[in-house]
Amino acid sequence: MAKKRQPADPKAAPRMSIREAGRKGGLRVREKYGHDFYVGIGTKGGRALADKRGSDYFSEIGKKGGDSTLQKHGIKFYSQIGSKSAGNDS
């Protein structure tokens, strides 16, 4: 039988939200494993998605994103961001 939840003690410290708990957990993982850990899991996820849906999937979502950006910002936006990256050799 399920245990009834007791009402929170008004004098107790406020409970942590799910969002705050996730943020703290993410910071802890970042401190423990570092940047390369996230690069590795991102790479594995991208490969798994490509294996599952095919490499054309990335082309399709890139085109959708580009079309959406074009509608939202206009053609002049691409000219501006192209000019910014042209002066950046890194």
N, C-alpha and C positions, 0 to 999 in steps of 0.2 A: 504494500500500500504506500502511496506517495506521501512524503512528509510535507506538512503544511509549512509554508514560508512564514517566518515571523516578521512582523513589521520592523522596519529599520529604526534603530535607536536614534532619536533626533540629536542626541549629544555626541554620537559617534562621528568620526571623520567621514566626509562625503565619499561615496563609492566612486570608483574610477569608471568613466564611460568606456564603451567598447572602442570608440575611436582613439581615446587616449591610451588605452591598453595596447592597441595595435601599433600606435606611433612609438610607444616606449619599447615594445618588442622589436620593432624594426630598427630602432637606434641601437639596441643591444646587439642584434645580429650584425649590424654594420661595424660596430666596435670590435666584435669578436672575429669576423671573417674578412672584412675589408671590401674594397671596391671590386676586386677581381672575382669575388664570389658572385656578385650580382651580374657581372659580365658573363660568367660561366653559365649561370642558370638562364639568363636571357638567350644565350646562344643555343643551349639545349632546347629551350622552348621553341625557338624559331625553327630549328631543324626538325623537331617533332611535328610542328605545324606544316612545314613544307612536305614532310613525308606523308602526312595525313591528307592534305588538300592539294598537293602538287605545287610546283614552283610558280605556276601561272597565278596562283592565288595572290602572291605579293604584288604582282603587276596589276592585277585587278583592283586591289585595295589602294594601291598607290595612285592609280588613275582616278578612282573615286575621291580620294583625298585632294588630289590636284584640282579636279573639277569643282569640288566644294570650296576650296580656297580661292579659285578664280571667281566664282560667283560672289563670294563674300567680300573679297578685297579688290577685284578687278585686275586687269592686265598690267597696270602701272606698278602694282605691288611686286610682281615678278622682276620687273626692271630694277626696282629699288633694292630688292634683296640680292639680285645678281650683281649690282654695283658694289654692294657691301662685301660680298664674298670675293670679288675679283681682286680687291686690294689686300686680301688676307691669304698669304701663302701657306698657312698651316692647315 
